[in-house]
Amino acid sequence: MGRGRYEVLDVVPEGESPRPRVEPRSFLADFGLAKAVATGSKLTRTGEALGTPAYMSPEQARGEPFGSAQGGVSSLTPATDVWSLGCVLYELLAGRAPFEGESTAAVVAQVLTREPAGLRSLVPGVPRDLERVTRACLAKAVGVRYASALSLRDDLDRILRGLRPRPPRPGRRGRWVAALLGTLAAMAAAAGWRMRAEDRVAVPPAAPTRPPGEDLAAQARARRTSDPGRAAQLLGDAIRLDPRRNDWRLERGLLLWAVGDGPGAVGEWRRVPPTAEEAARARLYQGLEAFCRLGFEEAALLLGESESDPGPVGRLARGACRAMAGDWPGAREVLRHAPGWEPALVRGYVQGEDPNGDPASSLRDYEEALAGGIPFVWAFNNRAVVRLRLEDHAGALRDCDEAIRLDSRAAKAWNNRGLARDRLGDHAGAIADFDQAIRLEPSYAKAWGNRAMARRLAGDLAGAIRDFDEAIRLQADSASAWANRGVIRRTMGDPEGAIRDLGEAIRLDPKMVAGWYNRAAARIDARDLSGALEDLEQALRLDPKDPRIWHTRGLAWSYLQQPEREFADYSEAIRLDPRSAQAYANRSSARRRLGDLRGVVADLEKAIEVASPDWRYLEEARDALARARAQLANDAPGAPGR
C-alpha cells in the first residue's frame, strides 16, 4: 500500500452538484500486495503468476505468465487489471465477490467456466449502465473488456454525471489504476453502499493460510492409492499455481509412472532444475523408470551419475546397476536392509530374476514397495509373474486385475492375466486376454505365442499354427516359438515339419532340453530311431533328472524290440516321477513282453490310481487291466495294449 492524495466525492442530495474534498487516503498500488480485511483472504506475493483467486482473470487462472504468448508477446495486458478492477467494483456494489468458493480450486473453476450473477438480481437499485460496465470488465474474452483503466474511469465518470457510457477505447496501464479507485469508491457511495469505518482500520493479521495449490496437493495425496491418475491431474493443477514446488513434480512424476505414463513421468522429472535439492532424486527416478522398462543402457547412463552419491540415492543406484549387470549377489548385498519403497522395488526384481533367488522374498519386497502408497502398475505385473512361477495362479490373476484397473493399456498385464487364466483352465478367457494384448501391441511376439498355446489347449491346432507363424515372423530368434510350433506339427501328424522346427529351436538354443527330447519323439514317429537315440543321449547329458527323457527313450527301445532296456528306462522315469500314469502303462507293455503278467496287472492298477480324470488313455488302461486279470486268473496268454 502507498500513501497519496486523490479526489473523493461526497454523497449529496439529489439535484445538487457534488462538492469535492481532498484528504489523505491509502490507495492500492499493486493487486499482488492486497489483502481483504473482512475475509482474511491471503493473496500471492509480488512476482507470482497469479493474484488473489477471487480477483484474478481467466488468463491468469490458466497460468499464462508475461511473455508466454507466441513470439514472446505477453499474454497478459492492461485488460487483465481491468478484470480485477471489475471484481472490486462488483464487490463494492453487491457486497460480495463475483466468484466465491470453499477452496482456491473452486474459485479458479468459477473464474474459468461461470458467469457472475447479475448485479441487478442481487441489488435491484444498481443502474443498468453501471451493470453493463461491470459486465464488460468481467468478460472472459480479453478483447471484449476495456483496454485500459483510463477507458473504464472515463465511462464511470460519465455515469456519475448522468451521461451514457461510450464504447471502450484503448489506454495505458499504470497511473490510472490508483486514480480509478477513487471513482470506484464514489460509485459505491452513489449506490448507497459504504465500507464501515471498522473495515478501514488496521486489524491483526489473519491466521496464515496454505500456499496456492496446497489444497489441491492435499487432495492428490488423499487419492494417490485409490486413483493415482486423478491424483496426478490434481498435482498438475497445483504445480500450475506454484511452479516452484519441485517436491510436487517428483510426486506427480511417480503418479504418472504408476499408471503407465513413463514419458509423462520423465518429462515432469526433467523439469526439476539441476540446482534444486530434489535434482538427485529426479535423476534417480528417471534411471529407475528406464530400469523397470528394461531400458538398461539408458538406465546405466542415468544411474551411473548417481552411484557416487554417499547417501541412499547412491546406494540404490549401485544396487540397480549391479542387477542390470546380472550380479545378483552383489545387488542383494548393496540393497540389504535398505529402507523405503525404491530399494524394495529393485530387491523384488532381483529375487524374481535371479535363478537362485527366493521367489517368496520377491513377493515380500513387492508388497513393501506397494505399501509406499503409490500402486505402481509394473509392481503388480512383476509380482504376478513371480506368482505364476510359484503356481499361485489365482494370486497372479488378482495382481493382473489390479494392474489393468490402473492402466488398461498395459499389454503385459493382459498377457500375464491370459497366462493365469490359461493355467486355471479358462482357455477362452485366456484367448480373450491375449487378443487384447495383441490389439494394444501388435508386435508383442510373446502374446502371439501364448495365444497359440491357449488355442492348442482349446483344440484349435490350425489357429495355433497361424499364431506361431506370426510370433516367429516377429521374433525369428525365439527358440521356444520354433519348438512349440514343432510340437503342434507333430500332434497334427507332420513329423517331418516337427523335426525341422525343433531343429531350428535347437540351433538357436543348444541347451534347450525340451527341444532335444521332442525332436527325438518326432524322429520316433518318422522311424528314425538311431537319430532319436542320439537326441536323447544329448538331452540326458543336459538333464539326467528329467523323467520325460527316460520315458521317450523307453519308447525308442520298444520300437527296437529291446524290452529289458525299455523296462529299465520306464522304471527310471517312474522313480523320478511316481505320478506318471503313462510311464506305468508303458512299463506294463514291457513287462508283458518279458512275460511278467503279475507285473502287468500291478503297473496298470497303479496307472489307473495316479491318473487324472481326463487322462486320454484311462478307459484303454481299464480294459487292458480287465484282460490281464482274466488272463492271470486263467493262466492264459495275452497282453494288454498300450
Secondary structure, DSSP 8 states (H G I E B T S, - for coil): -EEEEEEEE----TTS---EEEEEEEE-S-GGG--BTTTTB----TTSS---TTT--HHHHTT--TT-SGGG--S--HHHHHHHHHHHHHHHHHSS-SS--SSHHHHHHHHHH-----HHHH-TTS-HHHHHHHHHHT-SSGGGS-SSHHHHHHHHHHHHTT----------SSHHHHHHHHHHHHHHHHTT----HHHHS----------TTHHHHHHHHHHTTT-HHHHHHHHHHHHHH-TT-HHHHHHHHHHHHHTT-HHHHHHHHHTS-TTSTTHHHHHHHHHHHHHHTT-HHHHHHHHHTTTT-SSHHHHHHHHHHHHHTT-HHHHHHHHTT--SHHHHHHHHHHHHH-TTS-HHHHHHHHHHHHTTS---HHHHHHHHHHHHHTT-HHHHHHHHHHHHHH-TT-HHHHHHHHHHHHHTT-HHHHHHHHHHHHHH-TT-HHHHHHHHHHHHHTT-HHHHHHHHHHHHHH-TT-HHHHHHHHHHHHHTT-HHHHHHHHHHHHHH-TT-HHHHHHHHHHHHHTT-HHHHHHHHHHHHHH-TT-HHHHHHHHHHHHHTT-HHHHHHHHHHHHHH-TT-HHHHHHHHHHHHHTT-HHHHHHHHHHHHHH--TT-TTHHHHHHHHHHHHHHHHHT-------
